[in-house]
Amino acid sequence: MIRRIIPTFGIILITFGLAFLIPELLSLLGNDGASNDFLMPFALTISLGALCVAPAVVNKKVPDLRPRDGILLVSLCWTVLPALACLPFLIYYQDLGKPISFAFAYFEAVSGLTTTGATVLVGLDDLPYSINFWRCFLQWIGGMGILVLAVAILPLVSAGAGSLFRAESTGPLKESKLTPRIAETAKGLWAVYSLISLTCVLAYGFGGMTWGDAWLHMFTTMSLGGLSSHDASFGFFQSPTLEWIAIFYMLIASGSFALYFVAFHKRRPSLIFKDPEWRGSFALLVGASLLIFCLIFLNGIIDDPFDALRTALFNTISIGSTTGYATTDYNQWPVFAPVLMLLLSGVATSAGSTGAGIKMARLIILVKQTRREIMRMLHPHIVDTLTIGGAPVPNGTVFSVMAFMLVYGGTILALTFVLLLTNMPLDTAFSAIVATVNNAGPGLNEIGPAGNYSGLTDFQVSVCALAMILGRLEMMSFIALFTFEFWRE
């Protein structure tokens, strides 16, 4: 199995290595003093990739990938690539005379690629532009998925495209294909993602951001990542116009890009508004925002109703969509608000979006399955087919959703207890794990919007990095690696 995936892994390493050249070029053009921080990671990543590809070059063939190979390759990518992506951070701070640990640098890179948006770095406003660009660019390429990008642009990966696409995709309906060929599906998804991203950067630029900030915040808005080039996050701009723009694009990114692709391909925008998952995500995010608006306005926290509405919408949609921007320290609001916002991050985004968590599709299936069980109690012989959008949901999918929920809850519980062993307060530990498993970013107390994860120990940030990877892989794939059946041919 290992021999089959190594050549494909090498191709992905080479592709990822080329990404280092973008911040390298920006550093040279801007003369920001960080140009040397990307050359060694570039050379190392390309060299490792070449070594992995060498057997395929000799044999003149890249081995076909089986479903289990896809699972192993995806897990390998999401654990190894951050180790390479974190090298510019290590080198920069070493040269600055303020070295950071590998655990902190790895956490920052994992946070980027998994689109979590948690950070251990301070003084973001003073970082070289190329370093901030790298942090935010990692989120954008991680948003749609590194391996989906590889399937889209690399013909040599097409032999295992189906296995990679299913392993990389999130949500309960992984078998759905938008086009007859997986590679064409991947290209379509990236095309839609890139096109909407372009409109986002233009909106930010003409809305008042510098074009440098517009690119960085486009990366982290469209990926629902939330990293910023400013310690004050989105609150740095103090611009209602920019906040409304961000609200609009966070809502878009919370929906399924597969749905957008189909609507665009069929020239039927109405398909978006008819989709039950999209409607559910929109209703939940906006409904919770209105509830929190009432809470902060009636409690006199913000006196102006229009400011209160915008603030509630921005921060609730930001956290609920797993973006993680903040314009205010919402931890100072009544405790109901930040807890509700954090829990929303687990369910409010659609499958096929750049968000994480349980996903709205699973929540709909669970609610409908609960209703179906109640109806069976009342009418034992009833035939009640579970459907979403008029399409029947196979029982196998229902069972997989129930298994996922068990693993999801167990993962949060187990990792919370691990952090409690380090004497971390319960509310901080629980919120840290929920925020990182859901790839949301900010938690409560010291890791809330007014702080970050820099006060944690190396072990604590390592646990949170593991939680981010598990959340991005939706846990089941990663856990499968540790079963005997996975390795048995």
C-alpha positions as CSV (number, residue, x, y, z in Angstrom):
1,M,0.0,0.0,0.0
2,I,2.8,2.4,0.9
3,R,4.6,1.7,-2.4
4,R,1.4,2.5,-4.3
5,I,0.9,6.0,-2.8
6,I,4.5,7.2,-2.6
7,P,4.7,8.4,-6.3
8,T,1.4,10.2,-6.1
9,F,2.5,11.7,-2.7
10,G,5.7,12.9,-4.5
11,I,3.7,14.6,-7.2
12,I,1.6,16.4,-4.5
13,L,4.8,17.4,-2.7
14,I,6.3,19.0,-5.9
15,T,3.0,20.8,-6.5
16,F,2.9,22.1,-3.0
17,G,6.6,23.1,-3.1
18,L,5.9,25.4,-6.0
19,A,3.5,27.3,-3.8
20,F,6.5,28.6,-1.8
21,L,7.6,30.6,-4.9
22,I,4.6,32.9,-4.6
23,P,5.5,34.5,-1.2
24,E,9.2,34.3,-2.2
25,L,8.4,36.5,-5.3
26,L,6.3,38.9,-3.2
27,S,9.1,39.2,-0.7
28,L,11.6,40.0,-3.3
29,L,9.3,42.6,-5.0
30,G,8.4,44.2,-1.7
31,N,11.9,43.9,-0.2
32,D,10.3,42.9,3.1
33,G,13.4,41.0,4.3
34,A,11.8,37.5,4.4
35,S,12.9,36.2,1.0
36,N,15.4,33.7,2.4
37,D,12.6,32.2,4.6
38,F,11.0,30.4,1.6
39,L,14.0,29.1,-0.4
40,M,15.0,26.3,1.9
41,P,11.4,25.0,2.4
42,F,11.0,25.2,-1.4
43,A,14.1,23.2,-2.1
44,L,13.4,20.6,0.6
45,T,9.8,20.0,-0.5
46,I,10.7,19.7,-4.2
47,S,13.6,17.4,-3.3
48,L,11.5,15.1,-1.2
49,G,8.8,15.1,-3.9
50,A,11.4,14.1,-6.6
51,L,12.7,11.3,-4.4
52,C,9.1,9.9,-4.0
53,V,8.4,10.3,-7.8
54,A,11.7,8.6,-8.9
55,P,10.3,5.0,-8.8
56,A,7.4,6.0,-11.0
57,V,9.8,7.7,-13.4
58,V,11.9,4.5,-13.6
59,N,8.8,2.3,-14.1
60,K,7.2,4.9,-16.4
61,K,3.9,4.5,-14.5
62,V,2.1,5.9,-11.5
63,P,0.3,3.1,-9.7
64,D,-3.5,3.1,-9.6
65,L,-4.9,4.0,-6.2
66,R,-7.5,1.9,-4.3
67,P,-10.0,3.4,-1.8
68,R,-7.8,2.6,1.2
69,D,-4.8,4.2,-0.6
70,G,-6.8,7.4,-0.9
71,I,-7.5,7.4,2.8
72,L,-3.9,6.9,3.7
73,L,-2.6,9.5,1.2
74,V,-5.1,12.1,2.4
75,S,-4.1,11.5,6.1
76,L,-0.4,11.6,5.1
77,C,-0.8,14.9,3.3
78,W,-2.7,16.6,6.1
79,T,0.0,15.6,8.6
80,V,3.2,16.0,6.6
81,L,2.4,19.1,4.5
82,P,2.0,21.3,7.6
83,A,5.5,20.2,8.8
84,L,6.9,21.6,5.6
85,A,4.6,24.7,5.5
86,C,5.7,25.7,9.0
87,L,9.4,26.0,8.1
88,P,9.1,29.7,7.0
89,F,7.7,30.6,10.4
90,L,10.6,28.8,12.2
91,I,13.2,30.4,9.9
92,Y,11.7,33.9,10.2
93,Y,11.5,33.9,14.0
94,Q,15.0,32.3,14.3
95,D,16.5,35.0,12.2
96,L,14.6,37.6,14.2
97,G,16.2,36.3,17.4
98,K,12.9,35.3,18.9
99,P,12.7,31.5,18.0
100,I,9.4,29.7,18.4
101,S,9.1,26.0,19.0
102,F,8.3,23.5,16.3
103,A,5.0,22.7,18.0
104,F,3.9,26.4,17.7
105,A,5.0,26.7,14.1
106,Y,3.3,23.4,13.2
107,F,0.1,24.5,14.9
108,E,0.2,27.7,12.8
109,A,0.6,25.8,9.6
110,V,-2.1,23.2,10.5
111,S,-4.4,26.1,11.4
112,G,-3.8,27.5,8.0
113,L,-4.2,24.4,5.9
114,T,-7.3,23.2,7.8
115,T,-8.8,26.7,7.6
116,T,-9.1,26.9,11.4
117,G,-7.8,30.4,11.9
118,A,-6.5,29.9,15.4
119,T,-3.0,31.5,15.8
120,V,-0.1,31.4,18.3
121,L,1.6,34.5,16.7
122,V,1.4,38.0,18.1
123,G,2.5,41.2,16.4
124,L,0.8,40.3,13.1
125,D,0.7,43.9,12.0
126,D,4.5,44.0,12.1
127,L,5.1,40.7,10.2
128,P,6.5,40.9,6.7
129,Y,3.8,40.9,4.1
130,S,5.1,37.6,2.5
131,I,4.8,35.8,5.9
132,N,1.2,37.0,6.4
133,F,0.5,36.1,2.7
134,W,1.8,32.6,3.3
135,R,-0.4,32.1,6.4
136,C,-3.5,33.3,4.5
137,F,-2.7,31.6,1.2
138,L,-2.5,28.3,3.1
139,Q,-6.1,28.7,4.1
140,W,-7.2,29.4,0.6
141,I,-5.6,26.3,-0.9
142,G,-6.7,24.2,2.0
143,G,-10.3,25.5,1.8
144,M,-11.3,23.6,-1.4
145,G,-8.7,20.9,-0.6
146,I,-5.1,20.3,-1.6
147,L,-5.9,16.9,-3.1
148,V,-8.9,18.2,-5.0
149,L,-6.6,20.7,-6.6
150,A,-4.1,18.0,-7.4
151,V,-6.8,15.9,-9.1
152,A,-7.9,19.0,-11.1
153,I,-4.5,20.1,-12.4
154,L,-2.3,17.0,-12.5
155,P,-3.0,14.3,-15.2
156,L,-0.7,11.9,-13.5
157,V,-3.0,11.8,-10.5
158,S,-6.1,10.9,-12.5
159,A,-5.5,7.1,-12.1
160,G,-6.6,7.5,-8.4
161,A,-8.8,10.5,-8.8
162,G,-11.9,8.8,-7.5
163,S,-10.2,7.5,-4.3
164,L,-8.6,10.8,-3.6
165,F,-11.7,12.8,-4.2
166,R,-13.9,10.7,-1.9
167,A,-11.2,10.7,0.8
168,E,-10.7,14.5,0.6
169,S,-14.4,15.5,0.3
170,T,-16.4,16.3,3.4
171,G,-20.0,15.6,4.3
172,P,-22.2,12.4,4.2
173,L,-22.8,12.2,0.5
174,K,-19.3,11.6,-0.8
175,E,-20.3,9.5,-3.8
176,S,-22.0,12.3,-5.6
177,K,-20.4,13.2,-8.9
178,L,-21.1,16.4,-10.7
179,T,-19.7,15.3,-14.0
180,P,-18.9,11.9,-15.5
181,R,-15.2,12.3,-14.8
182,I,-13.8,13.1,-11.3
183,A,-11.1,15.3,-12.7
184,E,-13.6,17.5,-14.5
185,T,-15.6,17.7,-11.2
186,A,-12.5,18.9,-9.4
187,K,-11.7,21.5,-12.1
188,G,-15.3,22.7,-12.0
189,L,-15.2,23.1,-8.2
190,W,-11.9,25.0,-8.3
191,A,-13.2,27.2,-11.2
192,V,-16.3,28.3,-9.2
193,Y,-14.2,28.8,-6.0
194,S,-11.7,30.9,-7.9
195,L,-14.3,33.0,-9.7
196,I,-16.2,33.8,-6.5
197,S,-12.8,34.6,-4.8
198,L,-12.0,37.1,-7.5
199,T,-15.3,38.9,-7.0
200,C,-14.5,38.9,-3.2
201,V,-11.1,40.5,-3.6
202,L,-12.5,43.2,-5.9
203,A,-15.3,43.9,-3.4
204,Y,-12.8,44.3,-0.5
205,G,-10.5,46.4,-2.6
206,F,-13.2,48.8,-3.8
207,G,-14.8,48.7,-0.3
208,G,-11.8,50.4,1.3
209,M,-9.1,47.8,2.1
210,T,-5.6,48.2,0.6
211,W,-5.2,45.7,-2.2
212,G,-2.6,43.8,-0.1
213,D,-5.1,43.3,2.7
214,A,-7.9,42.6,0.2
215,W,-6.0,39.6,-1.2
216,L,-5.2,38.3,2.3
217,H,-8.7,38.6,3.6
218,M,-10.2,37.2,0.5
219,F,-8.1,34.1,1.1
220,T,-9.4,33.8,4.6
221,T,-13.0,34.7,3.9
222,M,-13.6,32.3,1.0
223,S,-11.9,29.5,2.9
224,L,-13.9,30.3,6.0
225,G,-10.5,30.4,7.7
226,G,-10.4,33.7,9.5
227,L,-6.7,34.4,9.8
228,S,-5.9,38.1,9.5
229,S,-2.8,40.3,9.0
230,H,-3.8,42.3,12.0
231,D,-3.9,41.5,15.7
232,A,-7.3,43.2,16.0
233,S,-8.7,40.8,13.3
234,F,-11.4,42.3,11.1
235,G,-12.0,45.0,13.8
236,F,-8.8,46.7,12.6
237,F,-10.7,48.2,9.7
238,Q,-13.6,49.8,11.6
239,S,-15.6,49.8,8.4
240,P,-19.3,48.9,8.3
241,T,-19.0,48.6,4.5
242,L,-16.3,46.0,4.7
243,E,-18.2,44.1,7.4
244,W,-21.3,43.8,5.2
245,I,-19.1,42.6,2.3
246,A,-17.6,40.0,4.6
247,I,-21.1,38.9,5.8
248,F,-22.2,38.3,2.2
249,Y,-19.2,36.3,1.2
250,M,-19.1,34.2,4.5
251,L,-22.7,33.2,3.8
252,I,-21.8,32.3,0.2
253,A,-18.8,30.2,1.4
254,S,-21.0,28.5,3.9
255,G,-22.9,26.9,1.1
256,S,-21.9,24.0,-1.1
257,F,-19.6,24.9,-4.0
258,A,-20.9,21.8,-5.7
259,L,-24.3,23.3,-5.6
260,Y,-23.0,26.5,-7.1
261,F,-21.3,24.5,-9.9
262,V,-24.5,22.7,-10.8
263,A,-26.5,26.0,-10.7
264,F,-23.9,27.7,-12.9
265,H,-23.6,24.7,-15.3
266,K,-27.3,24.4,-15.8
267,R,-27.8,28.2,-15.7
268,R,-30.5,27.8,-13.0
269,P,-29.6,30.0,-10.0
270,S,-33.0,29.0,-8.4
271,L,-31.4,25.6,-7.6
272,I,-29.4,27.3,-4.9
273,F,-32.4,28.7,-3.1
274,K,-34.4,25.4,-3.5
275,D,-31.6,23.4,-1.9
276,P,-32.8,22.3,1.7
277,E,-29.2,22.3,3.0
278,W,-28.4,25.8,1.8
279,R,-31.7,27.0,3.2
280,G,-31.0,25.3,6.5
281,S,-27.5,26.9,6.8
282,F,-28.8,30.3,5.9
283,A,-31.8,30.2,8.2
284,L,-29.7,28.9,11.1
285,L,-27.0,31.5,10.7
286,V,-29.3,34.5,10.2
287,G,-31.8,33.3,12.8
288,A,-29.1,32.9,15.5
289,S,-27.8,36.3,14.5
290,L,-31.2,37.9,15.0
291,L,-31.5,36.2,18.4
292,I,-28.1,37.5,19.5
293,F,-29.0,41.0,18.2
294,C,-32.0,41.0,20.5
295,L,-29.8,39.9,23.4
296,I,-27.2,42.6,23.0
297,F,-29.6,45.4,22.1
298,L,-32.1,44.8,24.8
299,N,-29.3,44.5,27.4
300,G,-27.9,47.9,26.3
301,I,-24.6,46.5,25.2
302,I,-24.9,48.4,21.9
303,D,-27.4,51.2,21.9
304,D,-27.7,51.9,18.2
305,P,-30.0,49.2,16.6
306,F,-28.3,49.3,13.2
307,D,-24.8,48.9,14.8
308,A,-26.1,46.1,17.0
309,L,-27.7,44.3,14.1
310,R,-24.5,44.5,12.0
311,T,-22.3,43.5,14.9
312,A,-24.5,40.5,15.8
313,L,-24.7,39.4,12.1
314,F,-21.0,39.7,11.5
315,N,-19.7,38.0,14.6
316,T,-22.4,35.3,14.7
317,I,-22.0,34.4,11.1
318,S,-18.2,34.6,11.4
319,I,-18.0,32.1,14.2
320,G,-21.0,30.0,13.1
321,S,-19.6,29.6,9.6
322,T,-16.2,28.5,11.2
323,T,-14.5,31.7,9.8
324,G,-13.4,33.1,13.1
325,Y,-13.1,36.9,12.4
326,A,-14.1,39.2,15.2
327,T,-14.8,42.9,15.4
328,T,-15.4,43.0,19.2
329,D,-14.7,40.9,22.3
330,Y,-18.0,39.0,22.3
331,N,-16.8,37.1,25.4
332,Q,-18.0,40.2,27.3
333,W,-21.5,39.6,26.1
334,P,-24.0,37.5,28.1
335,V,-22.5,34.0,28.2
336,F,-25.4,32.6,26.1
337,A,-24.1,34.4,23.0
338,P,-20.5,33.1,22.7
339,V,-21.6,29.6,23.7
340,L,-24.3,29.6,21.0
341,M,-21.9,31.0,18.4
342,L,-19.4,28.3,19.2
343,L,-21.9,25.5,19.0
344,L,-23.2,26.9,15.7
345,S,-19.8,26.2,14.2
346,G,-20.5,22.5,14.4
347,V,-23.6,22.5,12.3
348,A,-24.2,25.7,10.3
349,T,-22.1,25.0,7.1
350,S,-23.1,22.9,4.2
351,A,-21.4,19.7,2.9
352,G,-19.2,20.8,0.0
353,S,-18.5,24.2,1.6
354,T,-15.1,25.3,2.9
355,G,-16.4,25.0,6.4
356,A,-16.1,22.1,8.9
357,G,-18.0,20.5,11.7
358,I,-20.9,18.1,11.5
359,K,-22.4,19.9,8.4
360,M,-26.0,20.8,7.9
361,A,-26.7,17.7,5.7
362,R,-26.0,15.4,8.7
363,L,-28.1,17.6,11.0
364,I,-31.0,17.3,8.6
365,I,-30.6,13.5,8.3
366,L,-30.5,13.2,12.1
367,V,-33.6,15.3,12.6
368,K,-35.5,13.4,10.0
369,Q,-34.3,10.1,11.3
370,T,-35.5,11.1,14.8
371,R,-38.9,12.0,13.4
372,R,-39.0,8.7,11.5
373,E,-38.3,6.7,14.7
374,I,-41.0,8.6,16.5
375,M,-43.5,7.8,13.7
376,R,-42.5,4.1,13.9
377,M,-43.2,4.1,17.6
378,L,-46.7,5.5,16.9
379,H,-47.3,3.4,13.7
380,P,-45.1,0.3,13.8
381,H,-46.0,-0.8,10.2
382,I,-45.5,2.6,8.5
383,V,-43.2,2.8,5.4
384,D,-41.5,6.1,5.8
385,T,-38.6,6.8,3.4
386,L,-36.1,9.4,4.6
387,T,-35.5,12.1,1.8
388,I,-33.5,15.3,1.3
389,G,-34.7,17.6,-1.4
390,G,-37.0,14.8,-2.7
391,A,-34.2,12.3,-3.1
392,P,-34.2,9.2,-0.9
393,V,-31.3,8.8,1.5
394,P,-29.9,5.2,1.7
395,N,-30.0,3.6,5.1
396,G,-26.3,3.1,4.8
397,T,-25.8,6.9,4.7
398,V,-28.1,7.2,7.8
399,F,-26.0,4.6,9.7
400,S,-22.7,6.3,8.7
401,V,-24.1,9.7,10.0
402,M,-25.0,8.1,13.3
403,A,-21.5,6.5,13.5
404,F,-19.9,9.9,12.7
405,M,-21.8,11.6,15.4
406,L,-20.6,9.0,18.0
407,V,-17.0,9.5,16.9
408,Y,-17.4,13.3,16.8
409,G,-18.8,13.4,20.3
410,G,-16.2,10.9,21.6
411,T,-13.3,12.9,20.0
412,I,-14.4,16.1,21.6
413,L,-14.9,14.4,25.0
414,A,-11.5,12.5,24.9
415,L,-9.4,15.5,23.8
416,T,-11.1,17.8,26.3
417,F,-10.1,15.4,29.1
418,V,-6.5,15.3,27.7
419,L,-6.3,19.1,28.1
420,L,-7.9,18.9,31.5
421,L,-5.0,16.7,32.5
422,T,-2.8,19.7,31.9
423,N,-4.8,21.7,34.5
424,M,-6.5,23.9,31.9
425,P,-9.8,25.3,33.1
426,L,-12.8,23.3,31.9
427,D,-14.5,26.1,29.9
428,T,-11.2,26.9,28.1
429,A,-10.4,23.2,27.4
430,F,-13.8,22.4,26.1
431,S,-14.0,25.5,23.9
432,A,-10.5,24.9,22.6
433,I,-11.4,21.4,21.4
434,V,-14.8,22.4,20.0
435,A,-13.2,25.4,18.2
436,T,-10.4,23.3,16.7
437,V,-12.4,20.2,15.8
438,N,-14.9,22.4,14.1
439,N,-12.0,24.4,12.5
440,A,-13.6,27.6,13.9
441,G,-10.6,29.2,15.6
442,P,-11.5,31.4,18.6
443,G,-12.8,29.7,21.8
444,L,-13.6,31.2,25.2
445,N,-11.6,33.1,27.8
446,E,-7.9,33.4,26.9
447,I,-8.3,31.8,23.5
448,G,-11.3,34.1,22.7
449,P,-11.4,37.0,20.2
450,A,-9.4,39.3,22.5
451,G,-6.6,36.7,22.8
452,N,-5.1,33.7,21.0
453,Y,-3.5,30.3,21.6
454,S,0.0,31.8,22.3
455,G,-0.4,31.3,26.1
456,L,-0.8,27.5,25.7
457,T,2.1,25.0,26.2
458,D,3.7,23.0,23.5
459,F,1.7,19.9,24.5
460,Q,-1.6,21.8,24.6
461,V,-1.1,23.3,21.1
462,S,-0.1,19.9,19.8
463,V,-3.4,18.4,21.1
464,C,-5.2,21.3,19.4
465,A,-3.3,20.7,16.2
466,L,-4.4,17.0,16.3
467,A,-8.0,18.2,16.8
468,M,-7.8,20.4,13.8
469,I,-6.5,17.6,11.6
470,L,-9.2,15.2,12.9
471,G,-11.8,17.8,12.2
472,R,-10.6,18.5,8.7
473,L,-10.5,14.7,7.9
474,E,-13.9,14.2,9.6
475,M,-12.2,11.8,12.0
476,M,-13.4,8.5,10.5
477,S,-10.7,8.4,7.8
478,F,-7.9,9.1,10.3
479,I,-9.2,6.6,12.9
480,A,-9.5,3.9,10.2
481,L,-5.7,4.0,9.9
482,F,-5.4,2.5,13.4
483,T,-7.5,-0.6,12.7
484,F,-6.1,-4.0,11.8
485,E,-8.6,-4.4,8.9
486,F,-7.2,-1.3,7.2
487,W,-3.7,-2.8,6.8
488,R,-4.8,-6.3,5.9
489,E,-4.7,-6.9,2.2
